[in-house]
């Protein structure tokens, strides 16, 4: 029997839906990160002031975040994170022993057919795909559609790719909400940055699978006719930034540190490489950091800042999962190596290399 006094909270769902870290939510609410963690894991029932601060930060009602357990659920699978759109269309996937619902959102491959819709009367399933044959990946590689197509063609595995920065993707992997996280967090001063990030955020027990190396750099409006990074950084341009925790933001911060004082603020913030390129293409900004592929597809000028390794991270103890086995086969296939190698800025000589992360 369910206790009527038990409280169910959706703080983690709301936070994850906005791609905020616990530190970011703590900053927005005035609470400590430890308090956020304790509330999310039901170790602490928040005070009225804390509940109001959380609701204000999320722009919702307190009762949207907290409710009695007996009225919190209607039955069926758990949501991986809170849906923020109406109608509440979803995809379904099994990660580990849990089958979860994933809110439909924009991906680099457009909108995939949903598996169902959540309604006031319950869940309506369309049975579009088998959740146990669905691989959930979080990352920022704009070429992920090629990977998804090869997975489906070779093994019947459906790929659901969520657009997330490197650190956001690792956090979802840590929380058991995705199978694979894509990351690029190394630089000239930390060539092992991907391994270091996994050790710091996740610990041992994870494997990195090299997908490619790519060129990340400065995308510019062609009308500027700027030919050097130094000239671009010194000019009074409208910049589109990236969110903290992304590899592109690290690159952008390093760029200004090397050449020019940081600007007081960015005119726009984009949440992926394509967003940066489109913001420049449509005239809302003149410059920003993205991968060469996104700049090329938007018809922008591009100046290489550095080459980075883009790795796929997964739990080592799950590598016998048929979906991960299918992923590894595709990444190591000649056909996929050729497809990826033909893209602007991609280099595939180390594709398929594996690194097991240890302490």
RODO-2510 file (C-alpha; in nm, 4 decimals, decimal comma):
residues 359
     n   res          X          Y          Z
     1     x     0,0000     0,0000     0,0000
     2     x     0,1336     0,3461    -0,0909
     3     x     0,1853     0,5850     0,1972
     4     x    -0,0177     0,9023     0,1439
     5     x     0,2501     1,1086     0,3204
     6     x     0,5309     1,0012     0,0846
     7     x     0,6428     1,2830    -0,1460
     8     x     0,7435     1,2352    -0,5077
     9     x     0,9596     1,5101    -0,6590
    10     x     1,0480     1,5932    -1,0183
    11     x     1,3384     1,8294    -0,9539
    12     x     1,5935     1,6131    -1,1363
    13     x     1,3546     1,5680    -1,4312
    14     x     1,3060     1,9442    -1,4670
    15     x     1,6780     2,0139    -1,4248
    16     x     1,7833     1,7517    -1,6807
    17     x     1,5253     1,8756    -1,9317
    18     x     1,6944     2,2159    -1,9232
    19     x     2,0435     2,0595    -1,9396
    20     x     2,1427     2,2301    -1,6121
    21     x     2,4002     2,0855    -1,3760
    22     x     2,3320     2,0718    -1,0032
    23     x     2,5781     2,3590    -0,9643
    24     x     2,3808     2,5695    -1,2145
    25     x     2,0518     2,5009    -1,0358
    26     x     2,2147     2,5860    -0,7028
    27     x     2,3305     2,9192    -0,8458
    28     x     1,9832     3,0003    -0,9782
    29     x     1,8062     2,9174    -0,6499
    30     x     2,0555     3,0264    -0,3862
    31     x     2,0626     2,6724    -0,2449
    32     x     2,3789     2,4671    -0,2052
    33     x     2,4681     2,1927    -0,4531
    34     x     2,4549     1,9443    -0,1641
    35     x     2,0992     2,0561    -0,0872
    36     x     1,9984     2,0108    -0,4519
    37     x     2,1448     1,6594    -0,4503
    38     x     1,9689     1,5709    -0,1240
    39     x     1,6321     1,6948    -0,2551
    40     x     1,6668     1,5095    -0,5858
    41     x     1,7478     1,1795    -0,4113
    42     x     1,4645     1,2183    -0,1564
    43     x     1,7069     1,2398     0,1361
    44     x     1,5635     1,5773     0,2347
    45     x     1,2116     1,7209     0,2135
    46     x     1,2626     2,0834     0,1047
    47     x     1,1430     2,3730     0,3138
    48     x     0,8689     2,5986     0,1797
    49     x     1,1305     2,8605     0,0890
    50     x     1,3431     2,6044    -0,0978
    51     x     1,0410     2,4668    -0,2862
    52     x     0,9366     2,8180    -0,3899
    53     x     1,2931     2,8986    -0,5036
    54     x     1,3037     2,5832    -0,7152
    55     x     0,9650     2,6511    -0,8712
    56     x     1,0677     3,0103    -0,9525
    57     x     1,3907     2,8906    -1,1178
    58     x     1,2000     2,6431    -1,3362
    59     x     0,9122     2,8799    -1,4065
    60     x     0,6534     2,6323    -1,2807
    61     x     0,4252     2,5754    -0,9834
    62     x     0,5433     2,4097    -0,6616
    63     x     0,2861     2,1345    -0,7155
    64     x     0,4427     2,0626    -1,0549
    65     x     0,7635     1,9690    -0,8719
    66     x     0,6288     1,8017    -0,5596
    67     x     0,3258     1,5802    -0,5029
    68     x     0,2064     1,2909    -0,2901
    69     x     0,3275     0,9612    -0,4271
    70     x    -0,0231     0,8225    -0,4662
    71     x    -0,1086     1,0981    -0,7199
    72     x     0,2350     1,1367    -0,8769
    73     x     0,2115     0,8523    -1,1270
    74     x    -0,0481     0,7019    -1,3529
    75     x     0,1362     0,3764    -1,4049
    76     x     0,3562     0,2686    -1,6953
    77     x     0,7231     0,3428    -1,7637
    78     x     0,9103     0,6275    -1,5952
    79     x     1,0035     0,9397    -1,7903
    80     x     1,3766     0,9771    -1,8404
    81     x     1,3253     1,3507    -1,7825
    82     x     1,0311     1,5857    -1,7705
    83     x     0,8550     1,6600    -2,0965
    84     x     0,8295     2,0353    -2,1569
    85     x     0,6086     2,0283    -2,4675
    86     x     0,2429     1,9617    -2,5430
    87     x     0,1340     1,7140    -2,6651
    88     x     0,3716     1,4842    -2,4713
    89     x     0,4978     1,2633    -2,7521
    90     x     0,7692     1,0175    -2,6565
    91     x     1,0174     0,7557    -2,7657
    92     x     1,0651     0,4414    -2,5612
    93     x     1,3962     0,2692    -2,4842
    94     x     1,5366     0,0174    -2,2398
    95     x     1,8637     0,1184    -2,0712
    96     x     1,9967    -0,1445    -1,8342
    97     x     1,6943    -0,2957    -1,6619
    98     x     1,4729     0,0113    -1,6989
    99     x     1,2375     0,0967    -1,9848
   100     x     1,1817     0,4719    -1,9948
   101     x     0,9931     0,7285    -2,1959
   102     x     1,1984     0,9990    -2,3671
   103     x     1,0281     1,3256    -2,4672
   104     x     1,0388     1,3860    -2,8416
   105     x     1,2645     1,6790    -2,9295
   106     x     1,4635     1,8169    -3,2198
   107     x     1,7556     1,6007    -3,3308
   108     x     2,0264     1,6352    -3,5954
   109     x     1,8211     1,3957    -3,8107
   110     x     1,4937     1,5864    -3,7776
   111     x     1,1959     1,4467    -3,5882
   112     x     1,1848     1,0695    -3,5572
   113     x     0,8433     0,8988    -3,5486
   114     x     0,7201     0,8850    -3,1882
   115     x     0,6404     0,5611    -3,0066
   116     x     0,3389     0,7110    -2,8369
   117     x     0,1766     1,0038    -2,6641
   118     x     0,0952     1,0750    -2,2999
   119     x    -0,2636     1,1848    -2,2485
   120     x    -0,4761     1,2728    -1,9475
   121     x    -0,6309     0,9266    -1,9648
   122     x    -0,2949     0,7479    -1,9804
   123     x    -0,0390     0,6431    -2,2396
   124     x    -0,1228     0,5670    -2,6016
   125     x     0,1465     0,3527    -2,7637
   126     x     0,1989     0,3394    -3,1393
   127     x     0,4418     0,0444    -3,1270
   128     x     0,6738     0,2070    -3,3786
   129     x     0,9921     0,0471    -3,2455
   130     x     1,1131    -0,2112    -2,9942
   131     x     1,2588    -0,0359    -2,6840
   132     x     1,5106    -0,3188    -2,6506
   133     x     1,6357    -0,2487    -3,0021
   134     x     1,6719     0,1245    -2,9434
   135     x     2,0100     0,2802    -2,8666
   136     x     1,9995     0,6174    -2,6887
   137     x     2,2933     0,8477    -2,7568
   138     x     2,3589     1,1973    -2,6236
   139     x     2,6168     1,4134    -2,7996
   140     x     2,6825     1,7012    -3,0356
   141     x     2,8106     1,5376    -3,3556
   142     x     2,6065     1,6859    -3,6442
   143     x     2,6876     1,3808    -3,8588
   144     x     2,5067     1,1391    -3,6257
   145     x     2,2437     1,0709    -3,8915
   146     x     2,5006     0,8669    -4,0864
   147     x     2,5624     0,6539    -3,7788
   148     x     2,1910     0,6012    -3,7248
   149     x     2,1340     0,4985    -4,0858
   150     x     2,4160     0,2422    -4,0761
   151     x     2,2937     0,1001    -3,7439
   152     x     1,9445     0,0477    -3,8811
   153     x     2,0695    -0,0971    -4,2100
   154     x     2,3152    -0,3379    -4,0504
   155     x     2,1318    -0,4611    -3,7408
   156     x     1,7837    -0,3129    -3,7238
   157     x     1,8887    -0,1034    -3,4234
   158     x     1,7141     0,2323    -3,3977
   159     x     1,9270     0,5255    -3,2840
   160     x     1,7640     0,8034    -3,0805
   161     x     2,0226     1,0858    -3,0753
   162     x     1,9743     1,3687    -2,8246
   163     x     2,1648     1,6928    -2,8805
   164     x     2,3694     1,7578    -2,5668
   165     x     2,7052     1,9158    -2,4840
   166     x     2,9888     1,6866    -2,3770
   167     x     2,9380     1,7334    -2,0033
   168     x     2,5605     1,7116    -2,0293
   169     x     2,5973     1,3841    -2,2202
   170     x     2,8314     1,2401    -1,9577
   171     x     2,5895     1,3360    -1,6798
   172     x     2,3072     1,1503    -1,8564
   173     x     2,5319     0,8461    -1,8953
   174     x     2,6258     0,8641    -1,5270
   175     x     2,2569     0,8736    -1,4326
   176     x     2,1821     0,5653    -1,6425
   177     x     1,9552     0,7520    -1,8833
   178     x     2,1489     0,6918    -2,2085
   179     x     2,3599     0,4105    -2,3481
   180     x     2,6289     0,6302    -2,5040
   181     x     2,7693     0,9801    -2,4511
   182     x     2,9701     1,1678    -2,7130
   183     x     3,2415     1,4034    -2,5935
   184     x     3,5275     1,6288    -2,7070
   185     x     3,6892     1,7915    -2,4046
   186     x     4,0590     1,7877    -2,4837
   187     x     4,2791     2,0730    -2,6002
   188     x     4,6444     2,1454    -2,6734
   189     x     4,7230     2,1577    -2,3018
   190     x     4,5237     1,8445    -2,2168
   191     x     4,5402     1,5936    -2,5044
   192     x     4,3923     1,3275    -2,2737
   193     x     4,1021     1,5553    -2,1821
   194     x     3,8329     1,3046    -2,2807
   195     x     3,9747     1,0391    -2,0483
   196     x     4,0267     1,2952    -1,7745
   197     x     3,6672     1,4173    -1,7996
   198     x     3,5324     1,0632    -1,7744
   199     x     3,7507     0,9901    -1,4710
   200     x     3,6391     1,3109    -1,2991
   201     x     3,2665     1,2893    -1,3772
   202     x     3,2077     0,9144    -1,3925
   203     x     3,5056     0,7311    -1,2458
   204     x     3,6438     0,3981    -1,3713
   205     x     3,4403     0,1329    -1,5492
   206     x     3,3825     0,3186    -1,8752
   207     x     3,5166     0,2723    -2,2275
   208     x     3,5914     0,5316    -2,4952
   209     x     3,5355     0,4374    -2,8594
   210     x     3,7028     0,6729    -3,1074
   211     x     3,4546     0,7931    -3,3664
   212     x     3,6691     1,0511    -3,5457
   213     x     3,8881     1,3538    -3,5153
   214     x     3,7403     1,6779    -3,6410
   215     x     3,8338     2,0383    -3,7010
   216     x     3,6815     2,2879    -3,4616
   217     x     3,7239     2,6527    -3,5309
   218     x     3,5941     2,9955    -3,6049
   219     x     3,2880     3,0282    -3,8297
   220     x     3,2509     3,3737    -3,9862
   221     x     3,0049     3,5598    -4,2016
   222     x     3,1698     3,5562    -4,5487
   223     x     3,0998     3,9289    -4,5992
   224     x     3,3567     4,0078    -4,3282
   225     x     3,6442     3,8764    -4,5443
   226     x     3,8495     3,8113    -4,2261
   227     x     4,1511     3,5910    -4,2918
   228     x     4,3064     3,5354    -3,9480
   229     x     4,1926     3,4346    -3,6016
   230     x     4,3759     3,7268    -3,4435
   231     x     4,1939     3,9748    -3,6670
   232     x     3,8571     3,8144    -3,5918
   233     x     3,9037     3,8206    -3,2157
   234     x     4,0306     4,1806    -3,2188
   235     x     3,7398     4,3038    -3,4318
   236     x     3,4200     4,4382    -3,2817
   237     x     3,1978     4,1507    -3,3930
   238     x     2,8660     4,0109    -3,2767
   239     x     2,9503     3,6733    -3,1250
   240     x     2,7309     3,3694    -3,0699
   241     x     2,8487     3,1777    -2,7643
   242     x     2,7990     2,8243    -2,6373
   243     x     2,6800     2,7018    -2,2995
   244     x     2,9265     2,6244    -2,0199
   245     x     3,0395     2,2615    -2,0221
   246     x     3,0534     2,2274    -2,3999
   247     x     3,3750     2,1586    -2,5880
   248     x     3,3058     2,4561    -2,8157
   249     x     3,2757     2,6902    -2,5166
   250     x     3,6132     2,5693    -2,3872
   251     x     3,7605     2,6404    -2,7299
   252     x     3,6014     2,9864    -2,7430
   253     x     3,7221     3,0807    -2,3942
   254     x     4,0758     2,9653    -2,4812
   255     x     4,0640     3,1689    -2,8018
   256     x     3,9932     3,4935    -2,6205
   257     x     4,2437     3,4102    -2,3491
   258     x     4,5186     3,3721    -2,6099
   259     x     4,4353     3,6706    -2,8303
   260     x     4,2128     3,9246    -2,6609
   261     x     4,0235     3,9915    -2,3370
   262     x     3,6926     3,8091    -2,3059
   263     x     3,3883     4,0057    -2,4215
   264     x     3,1468     4,1155    -2,1520
   265     x     2,8830     3,8847    -2,2936
   266     x     2,7722     3,7041    -2,6060
   267     x     2,4926     3,8397    -2,8216
   268     x     2,3391     3,4929    -2,8542
   269     x     2,3890     3,1499    -2,6973
   270     x     2,3511     2,8414    -2,9174
   271     x     2,3255     2,4877    -2,7866
   272     x     2,4944     2,2946    -3,0666
   273     x     2,7283     2,3369    -3,3635
   274     x     2,4460     2,3700    -3,6134
   275     x     2,2834     2,6357    -3,3954
   276     x     2,6037     2,8409    -3,4017
   277     x     2,6261     2,8202    -3,7805
   278     x     2,2582     2,9034    -3,8328
   279     x     2,2780     3,2022    -3,5974
   280     x     2,5583     3,3430    -3,8127
   281     x     2,3956     3,2496    -4,1433
   282     x     2,0735     3,4292    -4,0533
   283     x     2,2563     3,7438    -3,9437
   284     x     2,1927     3,7354    -3,5686
   285     x     2,5677     3,7037    -3,5096
   286     x     2,8836     3,7353    -3,7171
   287     x     3,1188     3,4844    -3,5547
   288     x     3,1238     3,1771    -3,3332
   289     x     3,2888     2,8409    -3,2683
   290     x     3,1656     2,5200    -3,4305
   291     x     3,2958     2,2225    -3,6284
   292     x     3,3885     2,2682    -3,9941
   293     x     3,0982     2,0526    -4,1154
   294     x     2,8360     2,2872    -3,9673
   295     x     3,0109     2,5944    -4,1068
   296     x     3,0430     2,4390    -4,4519
   297     x     2,6772     2,3372    -4,4669
   298     x     2,5763     2,6946    -4,3768
   299     x     2,8070     2,8471    -4,6405
   300     x     3,0300     3,0246    -4,3865
   301     x     3,3997     3,1026    -4,3842
   302     x     3,5980     2,8845    -4,1455
   303     x     3,9331     2,9231    -3,9687
   304     x     4,0719     2,6116    -3,7961
   305     x     4,1517     2,6620    -3,4279
   306     x     4,2343     2,3029    -3,3358
   307     x     4,1721     1,9394    -3,4140
   308     x     3,9869     1,7375    -3,1522
   309     x     3,9116     1,3718    -3,0894
   310     x     3,5420     1,2906    -3,0687
   311     x     3,4833     0,9790    -2,8595
   312     x     3,1781     0,7728    -2,7708
   313     x     3,1662     0,6665    -2,4052
   314     x     2,9723     0,3737    -2,2615
   315     x     2,9756     0,1562    -1,9510
   316     x     3,2294    -0,1217    -1,9947
   317     x     3,0037    -0,3774    -1,8277
   318     x     2,7375    -0,3141    -2,0945
   319     x     2,9537    -0,3740    -2,3997
   320     x     2,7948    -0,7160    -2,4565
   321     x     2,4591    -0,5456    -2,5128
   322     x     2,3649    -0,6286    -2,8747
   323     x     2,2990    -0,2599    -2,9462
   324     x     2,6479    -0,1599    -2,8337
   325     x     2,7958    -0,4509    -3,0258
   326     x     2,6149    -0,3249    -3,3352
   327     x     2,7486     0,0261    -3,2718
   328     x     3,1070    -0,0998    -3,2459
   329     x     3,0721    -0,2996    -3,5672
   330     x     2,9439     0,0034    -3,7567
   331     x     3,2181     0,2332    -3,6269
   332     x     3,4820    -0,0204    -3,7344
   333     x     3,3293    -0,0862    -4,0755
   334     x     3,4917     0,0312    -4,3984
   335     x     3,1648     0,1672    -4,5314
   336     x     3,1111     0,3977    -4,2347
   337     x     3,4761     0,5046    -4,2304
   338     x     3,4392     0,6108    -4,5933
   339     x     3,1147     0,8001    -4,5284
   340     x     3,2542     0,9928    -4,2338
   341     x     3,5912     1,0561    -4,3989
   342     x     3,4203     1,2335    -4,6889
   343     x     3,2740     1,5008    -4,4593
   344     x     3,4469     1,8413    -4,4322
   345     x     3,6843     1,8499    -4,1370
   346     x     3,6573     1,4814    -4,0352
   347     x     3,9593     1,2509    -4,0085
   348     x     3,9093     0,8785    -3,9500
   349     x     4,2527     0,7146    -3,9191
   350     x     4,1927     0,6160    -3,5530
   351     x     3,8234     0,5331    -3,5899
   352     x     3,7251     0,2332    -3,3804
   353     x     4,0158     0,2552    -3,1339
   354     x     3,9155     0,1643    -2,7774
   355     x     4,0414     0,3070    -2,4489
   356     x     3,9290     0,1632    -2,1146
   357     x     3,9202     0,4382    -1,8523
   358     x     4,0909     0,3462    -1,5263
   359     x     4,1882     0,5437    -1,2173
***
